Amino acid sequence: MDKESKIDIIIPIYNCENYIRKCINSVIKQNNDNLHLILVDDGSTDKSGKICDLFSKNYSFIDTFHKMNGGVSSARNLGLKKVINDYFTFIDPDDWVPENYFDIVSRKIKKNNPDILMVPFKRVYTSSIIKSNYFLGKDNRLFNKKETFDYVYRRFFGLLGDELSSPISLENISPIWGKFYKTDLFKNIEFIDREKICSEDTWFNICCFQRANKTEYCCETYYYYNKRNLASAVNTYNSKMLDEYKYLYKYMKSKIKEDNLPKEFIKALSNRIVLNQLTMLRNITNSNLNIFLKLKKVQEVLRDPIYSSAYYNFPFLYLPFKYRFLYRSFCKKRLVLSYMLLIVGERLKEKIKI
């Protein structure tokens, strides 16, 4: 590409008055004149909407749109309808980006014109920052259509073989933030309501990467993912999470069947089902339920029939020892041991990188 690409940035906003300024200011500080910031206030009941209006008033490249509360997926879908430029990306309102973020991305886009550009991210905890390089390593990489299919697209379905040596990398590629999508190809793809499907980001990316002919990984910058927000999905109990994951798996199974995808996709999905069990169990143990309800809910997840077939041929030996021990306790439905391991693991999560 000869010209600089213009980029739309969609930020869905709901009751985040305490941190939305930092997020928006991280965009304002960019050394780039080709940005259009789309703020979608999803019916906030705090001062978030007014804060957004003030930014729009003071900066011509910022537009604010207000809607009735409908969830993050509906807010993102409205944002997609307001996209007008060459590429679009997303930032969550409690996250932020470094000052050179869009400058680096714009140069990479101008050079290679990828359908999708990916950058790594850093998990920001209270006392540490941990960089996540996806599975793509420490070097820039450009993928053609076949490489995108074999090496990137399949990873959304799950991990295989040696990839399981880093089980926490399963979802590293799933988020929509840290990715830049070519508008002409992907603007009309919509998010499924989070109330219906767990990890709506994963499904959106499956739909996008399936269409991509050329993708790129740029390790020269990164996105700051805030893990200090105690109101995050992991820390807020979701009684429907298992059903929502089952809907995700149903969509994935249908995609595998309809597109006649290779057998590796089926095995990858089976492995995903096993690994995702930890997310659901953490959601229970981190919640404000009393101890008796927590144990009951953990037992329900451990005993759910969906795991019987997934664990049957699961390759435990690829897992690091700490995870192998943890998942074997899940597999054998050892309630008390599983619960205690989850509690200890949560306290040590920054050290063991959960």
C-alpha positions, 0 to 999 in steps of 0.5 A: 500500500502506498498511502497510510491506512486509516483505522477505526477504534471501537470501545464498548463502554458500560459503567467504567467511569473509574478507568475509561479516561486512561483508556481514551487518553492512551489513544489521544496520545498516539502519534497518528492522524489517521485514527477515528475513535468510536465510543459506544456507551451501552446504557451506562448508569454512572458518569461514563456516558458524560465522560465520553461526550466530553471527549467527543466535544474536545476532539474531532476524531472522537465520536460517541454513540449512546444506546440502551443496555444490550451487552458488549456484543451489541455495543461492538455491533453498533460500533461496526456499523459506524466504521468508515475507514480501511481497518478497524480494531477494538480496545476494552475500556479498562485496557490501554495501549502504549504511545507508539502503538498505532504508529507501528501498526500503521507502518506494518499495514502500509508495508504488507497490507494484511487482511488481519494484523495481530500484536501480542499483549501484556497481562497487567496484574497488581504487582507484575506485568507478564507478556504473552506472545501468542504461540507465534514467537518473538519474531514478525511473521507473515502468513499466506492463506494456507499458513493462516489456515494451518497455523493460525485458524486451527488454533482458535479451535484448540491446541494439539501435541506440543502446543499443550506444553503451554495450556494457558496459551489456548486463549491468547489468540482469542481476543479481538483486541490486539488485532486489526481487521480489513474493513472491506472483508470483515465489517459485516461479520457480527458478534453473537450475544455473550448471553448465548455463547461464551468467548464471543471473541473466539467465534468472531475471529473464526469467522474472520480468519476463515476469510483471510488470505494474508495475515501478519504477526507484529511483535514490535508493540503490544496491548495492555490487558488489565487483569486488576479489574475485580469486576472482570468475567473471571471474578464475576460468577456466571451460572450460565457459563457451562451452557454458553461454552456448550453453545460455542462448541456446538458452533465449532462442531457445525463449522468443522462438519459444514466445511469438512475441516481436517480431523485435527480440528476435531481433536483440537476442539476436544482438547479445548473442551478439557482446557476450558474446564479450568476457566469455569472452575475458576469462575466458581472458586473466585466468586462470592458464593459461600463455600458449600455452594462453591463445592456444589457447583464445582462438583456439577462441572466435574461431573458434566457428561461433556467431559467424559469423551473429551478426557478419554483420549486427552494427551496428559503427557504434553502438559507441564506437571503442575497442569497434568496433576490439576487436570487429572484431578478434574478428570477423576472428579476428585472434588476436594482435591480439585477445589484446594488446587484451584484455591492455591493456584489462584493465590499463586497465579501471577507466579505460575501465569494463570 
